[in-house]
Amino acid sequence: MLGNEDQVEHFITTMKQNEINWYSGETTTFGDRLAGAREASGMTQRQLAKNLGIKLSTLKNWEHDVSEP
């Protein structure tokens, strides 16, 4: 049986081996890409929503993958 430190190390190693890159091309969502593009442009959610002519709540829903356009 493993000691506490060994169990923790084993757990961390196992998690790293099974880690998913949520921002890889295979796993990104529309909301991830939208938020990333907005942040890269230096815009706030409020600014982008205004520029798109949509409600702020709509943009937030898109970025949180609650809904899509």
Secondary structure, DSSP 8 states (H G I E B T S, - for coil): ---HHHHHHHHHHHHHHT---TTSTTT--HHHHHHHHHHHTT--HHHHHHHHT--HHHHHHHHTTS---
